[in-house]
Amino acid sequence: MKKLLLIAVLSVFFVSCNEEKTAYVDTTKLIQEYQEMKEVEAEFSKKSDIVKGELDSLASAFQAEVQDYQAKMNSMSQTQRQEREQELMQKQQQLQQQQQQRGGSLRQESDAAIDSIVEKVKNYVEEYGEENGYTYIFGSNESANIMYAKDGLDITEEVLEELNASYKKD
């Protein structure tokens, strides 16, 4: 009887020792409120404004050329008008290509920076989980892949505080 009681107690002890520690983080909030992400977004907003200003300046100069042509076109010969219209069409195409190229380049640069930050956050959450004895840390986002979680399992704020503190150290 004592052996049976001892086995039962040991079984309960081992089962309770194997309890898995789980939590989740709101990945959207974690990324959006991460200080490095805020800084990168501000940096790319400035870059975007600069590019937009440069392209607007080029577009204004082009528009002035078009208006100048329209003012002078009646005094031009048919051949001169055709040549000038051809030049203006080429300039317009170049301007459009430049807009697409600069916009695409800026998007690629931004995407690469954001991907790097997302990877850094994922690695940090993994380290956090290991250091704090978690078996699983799930990610929740707008698509609601976690529909319900017991109170106390959301560790987003804790992870965010430590993540930002770690970023400030770097």
GUZA-394363 format. One record per residue: chain; y, x, z of N, C-alpha, C, O in turn; residue number from 1; residue in one letter. Coordinates in steps of 0.1 Angstrom, whole numbers. Layout:
GUZA-394363
['A'; [Y; X; Z]; [Y; X; Z]; [Y; X; Z]; [Y; X; Z]; NUM; 'A'];
...
END
This chain:
GUZA-394363
['A'; [-12; 8; 0]; [0; 0; 0]; [13; 9; 0]; [22; 6; -7]; 1; 'M'];
['A'; [12; 20; 8]; [24; 29; 8]; [26; 35; -5]; [37; 37; -10]; 2; 'K'];
['A'; [15; 39; -12]; [16; 45; -25]; [22; 35; -35]; [30; 39; -43]; 3; 'K'];
['A'; [18; 23; -34]; [24; 13; -43]; [39; 11; -41]; [47; 10; -50]; 4; 'L'];
['A'; [43; 11; -28]; [57; 9; -25]; [65; 22; -29]; [76; 21; -34]; 5; 'L'];
['A'; [59; 34; -28]; [65; 46; -32]; [67; 46; -47]; [77; 50; -52]; 6; 'L'];
['A'; [57; 42; -54]; [57; 41; -69]; [68; 31; -73]; [76; 34; -83]; 7; 'I'];
['A'; [69; 20; -67]; [79; 10; -70]; [93; 16; -68]; [102; 14; -76]; 8; 'A'];
['A'; [95; 22; -56]; [108; 28; -53]; [112; 39; -63]; [123; 39; -68]; 9; 'V'];
['A'; [103; 47; -66]; [105; 58; -76]; [108; 52; -90]; [116; 58; -97]; 10; 'L'];
['A'; [101; 42; -94]; [103; 35; -107]; [118; 30; -107]; [124; 32; -117]; 11; 'S'];
['A'; [122; 23; -97]; [136; 18; -97]; [146; 29; -97]; [156; 28; -104]; 12; 'V'];
['A'; [143; 40; -90]; [152; 52; -90]; [153; 58; -104]; [164; 60; -109]; 13; 'F'];
['A'; [142; 60; -111]; [142; 66; -124]; [149; 56; -134]; [156; 61; -143]; 14; 'F'];
['A'; [146; 44; -133]; [153; 34; -142]; [168; 34; -140]; [175; 34; -150]; 15; 'V'];
['A'; [172; 35; -128]; [187; 35; -125]; [193; 48; -129]; [205; 48; -133]; 16; 'S'];
['A'; [185; 59; -129]; [191; 72; -134]; [192; 72; -149]; [201; 80; -154]; 17; 'C'];
['A'; [184; 65; -156]; [185; 65; -170]; [195; 55; -176]; [196; 52; -188]; 18; 'N'];
['A'; [203; 49; -167]; [213; 39; -172]; [223; 46; -181]; [228; 57; -177]; 19; 'E'];
['A'; [226; 40; -192]; [235; 46; -202]; [249; 42; -199]; [252; 30; -196]; 20; 'E'];
['A'; [258; 52; -200]; [272; 49; -198]; [278; 47; -211]; [278; 56; -220]; 21; 'K'];
['A'; [284; 35; -213]; [290; 32; -226]; [305; 27; -224]; [308; 23; -213]; 22; 'T'];
['A'; [313; 28; -234]; [326; 24; -234]; [331; 22; -249]; [323; 25; -258]; 23; 'A'];
['A'; [343; 18; -251]; [348; 17; -264]; [363; 21; -264]; [370; 21; -254]; 24; 'Y'];
['A'; [368; 25; -276]; [382; 27; -278]; [387; 19; -290]; [379; 16; -299]; 25; 'V'];
['A'; [399; 15; -289]; [406; 8; -300]; [411; 19; -309]; [421; 25; -307]; 26; 'D'];
['A'; [403; 21; -320]; [406; 32; -329]; [420; 31; -336]; [427; 41; -338]; 27; 'T'];
['A'; [424; 19; -339]; [437; 17; -345]; [448; 21; -336]; [457; 28; -340]; 28; 'T'];
['A'; [447; 16; -323]; [457; 20; -314]; [457; 35; -311]; [468; 41; -309]; 29; 'K'];
['A'; [445; 41; -310]; [444; 55; -307]; [451; 63; -318]; [458; 73; -314]; 30; 'L'];
['A'; [448; 60; -330]; [454; 67; -341]; [469; 65; -342]; [477; 74; -343]; 31; 'I'];
['A'; [474; 52; -341]; [488; 49; -342]; [496; 54; -331]; [508; 58; -333]; 32; 'Q'];
['A'; [491; 55; -319]; [499; 60; -308]; [497; 74; -304]; [502; 79; -295]; 33; 'E'];
['A'; [489; 81; -312]; [487; 95; -311]; [500; 103; -315]; [505; 100; -326]; 34; 'Y'];
['A'; [505; 111; -307]; [518; 117; -309]; [518; 125; -322]; [528; 124; -329]; 35; 'Q'];
['A'; [508; 132; -325]; [507; 140; -338]; [509; 131; -350]; [515; 134; -360]; 36; 'E'];
['A'; [502; 119; -349]; [503; 109; -360]; [517; 104; -362]; [522; 103; -373]; 37; 'M'];
['A'; [524; 101; -351]; [538; 97; -351]; [546; 108; -358]; [555; 104; -366]; 38; 'K'];
['A'; [544; 120; -354]; [552; 131; -360]; [549; 133; -375]; [559; 135; -383]; 39; 'E'];
['A'; [537; 132; -379]; [533; 133; -393]; [539; 121; -401]; [544; 123; -412]; 40; 'V'];
['A'; [538; 109; -395]; [544; 98; -402]; [559; 100; -404]; [565; 96; -415]; 41; 'E'];
['A'; [566; 105; -394]; [581; 107; -395]; [584; 118; -405]; [593; 117; -413]; 42; 'A'];
['A'; [575; 128; -405]; [577; 139; -415]; [576; 134; -429]; [584; 137; -438]; 43; 'E'];
['A'; [565; 126; -432]; [563; 121; -445]; [573; 110; -449]; [576; 108; -461]; 44; 'F'];
['A'; [579; 103; -439]; [589; 93; -442]; [602; 101; -447]; [608; 96; -456]; 45; 'S'];
['A'; [605; 112; -440]; [616; 120; -445]; [614; 126; -459]; [623; 125; -467]; 46; 'K'];
['A'; [602; 131; -461]; [598; 137; -474]; [599; 126; -485]; [605; 128; -496]; 47; 'K'];
['A'; [595; 114; -482]; [595; 103; -491]; [610; 99; -494]; [613; 96; -506]; 48; 'S'];
['A'; [618; 99; -484]; [632; 96; -486]; [639; 106; -495]; [647; 103; -503]; 49; 'D'];
['A'; [635; 119; -493]; [641; 130; -501]; [637; 128; -515]; [645; 129; -524]; 50; 'I'];
['A'; [624; 126; -517]; [619; 124; -531]; [625; 112; -538]; [629; 113; -549]; 51; 'V'];
['A'; [626; 101; -530]; [632; 89; -535]; [647; 92; -539]; [652; 87; -550]; 52; 'K'];
['A'; [654; 99; -531]; [668; 103; -534]; [669; 111; -547]; [678; 109; -555]; 53; 'G'];
['A'; [660; 121; -548]; [660; 129; -560]; [657; 121; -572]; [664; 123; -583]; 54; 'E'];
['A'; [647; 113; -571]; [643; 105; -583]; [654; 94; -586]; [657; 91; -598]; 55; 'L'];
['A'; [660; 89; -576]; [671; 79; -578]; [683; 86; -585]; [690; 80; -594]; 56; 'D'];
['A'; [686; 98; -582]; [696; 106; -588]; [693; 109; -603]; [702; 107; -611]; 57; 'S'];
['A'; [681; 112; -606]; [677; 114; -619]; [678; 101; -627]; [682; 101; -639]; 58; 'L'];
['A'; [674; 90; -621]; [674; 77; -628]; [689; 73; -630]; [692; 67; -641]; 59; 'A'];
['A'; [697; 76; -621]; [712; 73; -623]; [718; 81; -634]; [725; 75; -643]; 60; 'S'];
['A'; [714; 93; -635]; [719; 102; -646]; [714; 97; -659]; [721; 96; -669]; 61; 'A'];
['A'; [701; 93; -659]; [695; 87; -672]; [702; 74; -675]; [706; 72; -687]; 62; 'F'];
['A'; [705; 66; -666]; [712; 53; -668]; [726; 55; -674]; [730; 48; -682]; 63; 'Q'];
['A'; [732; 66; -669]; [746; 69; -674]; [745; 74; -688]; [754; 70; -696]; 64; 'A'];
['A'; [734; 81; -692]; [732; 85; -706]; [730; 73; -715]; [736; 72; -726]; 65; 'E'];
['A'; [722; 63; -710]; [720; 51; -718]; [733; 43; -720]; [736; 39; -731]; 66; 'V'];
['A'; [741; 42; -709]; [754; 35; -710]; [763; 42; -720]; [770; 36; -728]; 67; 'Q'];
['A'; [763; 55; -719]; [771; 63; -728]; [767; 61; -743]; [775; 59; -752]; 68; 'D'];
['A'; [754; 61; -745]; [749; 58; -758]; [753; 44; -763]; [757; 43; -775]; 69; 'Y'];
['A'; [752; 34; -754]; [755; 21; -758]; [770; 20; -762]; [774; 12; -771]; 70; 'Q'];
['A'; [778; 27; -755]; [792; 27; -758]; [796; 33; -771]; [805; 29; -778]; 71; 'A'];
['A'; [788; 43; -775]; [791; 51; -787]; [782; 47; -799]; [785; 52; -810]; 72; 'K'];
['A'; [772; 39; -797]; [763; 36; -808]; [769; 30; -820]; [764; 32; -831]; 73; 'M'];
['A'; [779; 22; -819]; [785; 15; -831]; [792; 25; -840]; [794; 23; -852]; 74; 'N'];
['A'; [796; 37; -834]; [803; 47; -842]; [793; 57; -848]; [797; 67; -855]; 75; 'S'];
['A'; [780; 55; -845]; [770; 65; -850]; [764; 60; -863]; [763; 48; -866]; 76; 'M'];
['A'; [758; 69; -870]; [751; 65; -882]; [737; 60; -878]; [733; 62; -866]; 77; 'S'];
['A'; [730; 54; -887]; [717; 49; -884]; [707; 60; -880]; [700; 59; -870]; 78; 'Q'];
['A'; [708; 71; -886]; [700; 83; -883]; [703; 88; -869]; [694; 91; -862]; 79; 'T'];
['A'; [716; 89; -866]; [720; 94; -853]; [715; 85; -842]; [711; 89; -832]; 80; 'Q'];
['A'; [716; 72; -845]; [712; 62; -835]; [697; 64; -832]; [692; 64; -821]; 81; 'R'];
['A'; [689; 65; -843]; [675; 66; -842]; [671; 79; -834]; [662; 79; -825]; 82; 'Q'];
['A'; [678; 90; -837]; [675; 103; -830]; [678; 101; -815]; [671; 105; -807]; 83; 'E'];
['A'; [690; 95; -813]; [694; 94; -798]; [685; 84; -791]; [682; 87; -779]; 84; 'R'];
['A'; [681; 74; -797]; [672; 64; -791]; [658; 71; -788]; [652; 69; -778]; 85; 'E'];
['A'; [654; 79; -798]; [641; 87; -796]; [642; 96; -784]; [633; 97; -775]; 86; 'Q'];
['A'; [654; 103; -783]; [656; 112; -772]; [656; 105; -758]; [650; 109; -749]; 87; 'E'];
['A'; [663; 93; -758]; [663; 85; -746]; [650; 80; -742]; [646; 80; -730]; 88; 'L'];
['A'; [642; 76; -752]; [628; 71; -749]; [620; 83; -743]; [612; 80; -733]; 89; 'M'];
['A'; [621; 95; -748]; [614; 106; -743]; [618; 109; -729]; [610; 112; -720]; 90; 'Q'];
['A'; [631; 109; -726]; [636; 111; -713]; [631; 101; -703]; [628; 104; -692]; 91; 'K'];
['A'; [631; 88; -708]; [626; 77; -699]; [611; 80; -695]; [607; 78; -684]; 92; 'Q'];
['A'; [603; 84; -705]; [589; 86; -703]; [587; 98; -693]; [579; 98; -684]; 93; 'Q'];
['A'; [595; 109; -695]; [595; 120; -686]; [598; 116; -672]; [592; 121; -662]; 94; 'Q'];
['A'; [608; 108; -671]; [613; 103; -658]; [602; 95; -651]; [599; 97; -639]; 95; 'L'];
['A'; [595; 86; -658]; [584; 79; -653]; [573; 88; -649]; [567; 86; -638]; 96; 'Q'];
['A'; [569; 97; -657]; [559; 107; -654]; [562; 115; -641]; [553; 117; -633]; 97; 'Q'];
['A'; [574; 119; -640]; [579; 126; -628]; [578; 118; -616]; [573; 122; -605]; 98; 'Q'];
['A'; [582; 105; -617]; [581; 96; -606]; [566; 94; -601]; [563; 95; -589]; 99; 'Q'];
['A'; [557; 92; -611]; [543; 91; -608]; [537; 103; -602]; [530; 103; -592]; 100; 'Q'];
['A'; [541; 115; -608]; [535; 127; -603]; [540; 131; -589]; [532; 134; -580]; 101; 'Q'];
['A'; [553; 129; -586]; [558; 132; -573]; [553; 122; -563]; [550; 126; -551]; 102; 'R'];
['A'; [552; 110; -566]; [547; 100; -557]; [532; 102; -554]; [528; 101; -543]; 103; 'G'];
['A'; [524; 105; -564]; [510; 108; -563]; [508; 121; -554]; [499; 121; -546]; 104; 'G'];
['A'; [516; 131; -557]; [515; 143; -549]; [518; 141; -534]; [511; 146; -525]; 105; 'S'];
['A'; [528; 133; -532]; [532; 130; -518]; [521; 122; -511]; [518; 124; -499]; 106; 'L'];
['A'; [515; 112; -518]; [504; 104; -513]; [492; 113; -509]; [486; 111; -499]; 107; 'R'];
['A'; [489; 122; -519]; [477; 131; -516]; [479; 139; -504]; [471; 141; -495]; 108; 'Q'];
['A'; [491; 145; -503]; [495; 153; -491]; [494; 145; -478]; [489; 150; -468]; 109; 'E'];
['A'; [500; 133; -479]; [499; 124; -467]; [485; 121; -463]; [481; 121; -452]; 110; 'S'];
['A'; [477; 117; -473]; [463; 113; -471]; [455; 124; -464]; [448; 122; -455]; 111; 'D'];
['A'; [458; 137; -469]; [451; 148; -464]; [455; 151; -449]; [446; 154; -441]; 112; 'A'];
['A'; [468; 149; -446]; [472; 151; -432]; [466; 140; -423]; [462; 143; -412]; 113; 'A'];
['A'; [466; 128; -428]; [461; 117; -420]; [446; 119; -418]; [441; 116; -407]; 114; 'I'];
['A'; [439; 123; -428]; [424; 125; -427]; [421; 136; -417]; [412; 135; -409]; 115; 'D'];
['A'; [430; 146; -417]; [428; 157; -407]; [430; 152; -393]; [423; 156; -384]; 116; 'S'];
['A'; [440; 143; -391]; [443; 138; -378]; [431; 129; -373]; [427; 129; -362]; 117; 'I'];
['A'; [427; 120; -382]; [415; 111; -379]; [403; 119; -375]; [397; 116; -365]; 118; 'V'];
['A'; [400; 130; -382]; [389; 139; -378]; [391; 145; -365]; [382; 146; -357]; 119; 'E'];
['A'; [404; 150; -362]; [407; 156; -349]; [405; 146; -338]; [399; 149; -327]; 120; 'K'];
['A'; [409; 133; -340]; [407; 123; -330]; [393; 120; -327]; [388; 119; -316]; 121; 'V'];
['A'; [385; 119; -338]; [370; 117; -337]; [364; 128; -329]; [356; 125; -320]; 122; 'K'];
['A'; [367; 140; -332]; [362; 152; -325]; [366; 151; -310]; [358; 155; -301]; 123; 'N'];
['A'; [378; 147; -307]; [383; 147; -294]; [375; 136; -286]; [371; 139; -274]; 124; 'Y'];
['A'; [373; 125; -292]; [366; 114; -285]; [351; 119; -282]; [346; 115; -272]; 125; 'V'];
['A'; [346; 126; -292]; [332; 131; -289]; [332; 141; -278]; [323; 140; -269]; 126; 'E'];
['A'; [342; 150; -277]; [342; 159; -266]; [345; 152; -253]; [339; 155; -242]; 127; 'E'];
['A'; [353; 142; -253]; [356; 134; -241]; [344; 127; -236]; [341; 127; -224]; 128; 'Y'];
['A'; [336; 121; -245]; [324; 115; -242]; [314; 124; -235]; [308; 121; -225]; 129; 'G'];
['A'; [312; 136; -241]; [303; 146; -235]; [308; 150; -222]; [300; 151; -212]; 130; 'E'];
['A'; [321; 153; -220]; [326; 158; -207]; [325; 148; -196]; [324; 151; -184]; 131; 'E'];
['A'; [326; 135; -200]; [326; 124; -190]; [313; 116; -189]; [312; 106; -183]; 132; 'N'];
['A'; [302; 122; -195]; [289; 116; -193]; [286; 103; -200]; [278; 95; -196]; 133; 'G'];
['A'; [293; 101; -211]; [290; 88; -219]; [279; 90; -228]; [277; 101; -234]; 134; 'Y'];
['A'; [270; 80; -229]; [260; 80; -239]; [265; 75; -252]; [262; 81; -263]; 135; 'T'];
['A'; [274; 65; -252]; [280; 59; -264]; [295; 57; -261]; [299; 52; -250]; 136; 'Y'];
['A'; [303; 60; -271]; [317; 55; -271]; [319; 48; -285]; [318; 55; -295]; 137; 'I'];
['A'; [320; 35; -285]; [322; 28; -297]; [336; 27; -301]; [345; 28; -293]; 138; 'F'];
['A'; [338; 25; -314]; [352; 23; -319]; [354; 8; -323]; [345; 2; -329]; 139; 'G'];
['A'; [365; 3; -319]; [369; -11; -323]; [381; -10; -331]; [390; -2; -329]; 140; 'S'];
['A'; [382; -19; -341]; [394; -19; -350]; [397; -34; -354]; [392; -43; -348]; 141; 'N'];
['A'; [406; -35; -364]; [410; -49; -369]; [398; -57; -373]; [399; -69; -372]; 142; 'E'];
['A'; [388; -51; -378]; [376; -59; -383]; [367; -63; -372]; [357; -69; -374]; 143; 'S'];
['A'; [371; -61; -360]; [365; -66; -348]; [350; -63; -347]; [342; -72; -346]; 144; 'A'];
['A'; [346; -51; -349]; [332; -47; -348]; [327; -48; -334]; [315; -47; -331]; 145; 'N'];
['A'; [336; -49; -324]; [332; -52; -310]; [339; -65; -307]; [351; -66; -305]; 146; 'I'];
['A'; [330; -75; -306]; [335; -89; -304]; [338; -92; -289]; [346; -100; -285]; 147; 'M'];
['A'; [330; -85; -280]; [332; -87; -266]; [328; -74; -259]; [318; -68; -263]; 148; 'Y'];
['A'; [335; -71; -248]; [331; -60; -240]; [335; -64; -226]; [346; -69; -223]; 149; 'A'];
['A'; [327; -60; -216]; [330; -62; -202]; [343; -55; -198]; [345; -44; -203]; 150; 'K'];
['A'; [351; -61; -189]; [363; -54; -185]; [359; -40; -179]; [349; -39; -173]; 151; 'D'];
['A'; [368; -31; -182]; [366; -18; -177]; [359; -8; -187]; [359; 4; -185]; 152; 'G'];
['A'; [354; -14; -198]; [348; -5; -208]; [357; 0; -219]; [354; 9; -226]; 153; 'L'];
['A'; [370; -5; -219]; [380; 0; -229]; [386; 12; -222]; [394; 11; -213]; 154; 'D'];
['A'; [384; 23; -228]; [389; 36; -223]; [400; 41; -233]; [403; 53; -232]; 155; 'I'];
['A'; [406; 33; -241]; [416; 37; -251]; [427; 44; -244]; [431; 55; -248]; 156; 'T'];
['A'; [433; 38; -234]; [445; 44; -227]; [442; 58; -221]; [450; 67; -222]; 157; 'E'];
['A'; [430; 59; -215]; [426; 72; -208]; [425; 83; -219]; [430; 94; -218]; 158; 'E'];
['A'; [418; 79; -230]; [416; 89; -241]; [429; 92; -247]; [432; 104; -250]; 159; 'V'];
['A'; [438; 82; -249]; [451; 85; -256]; [460; 94; -247]; [466; 103; -253]; 160; 'L'];
['A'; [460; 92; -234]; [468; 100; -226]; [463; 114; -226]; [471; 124; -227]; 161; 'E'];
['A'; [450; 116; -226]; [445; 130; -226]; [446; 136; -240]; [449; 148; -241]; 162; 'E'];
['A'; [445; 128; -250]; [447; 133; -264]; [461; 138; -266]; [463; 149; -271]; 163; 'L'];
['A'; [471; 130; -262]; [485; 134; -263]; [488; 146; -254]; [496; 154; -258]; 164; 'N'];
['A'; [482; 146; -242]; [485; 158; -234]; [479; 171; -240]; [485; 181; -239]; 165; 'A'];
['A'; [467; 169; -246]; [461; 181; -253]; [470; 185; -265]; [471; 197; -267]; 166; 'S'];
['A'; [476; 176; -272]; [484; 179; -283]; [497; 186; -279]; [501; 196; -285]; 167; 'Y'];
['A'; [503; 182; -268]; [515; 188; -262]; [512; 203; -259]; [521; 211; -260]; 168; 'K'];
['A'; [500; 205; -254]; [496; 219; -250]; [496; 228; -262]; [500; 240; -262]; 169; 'K'];
['A'; [491; 223; -273]; [490; 231; -286]; [504; 233; -291]; [505; 240; -302]; 170; 'D'];
END
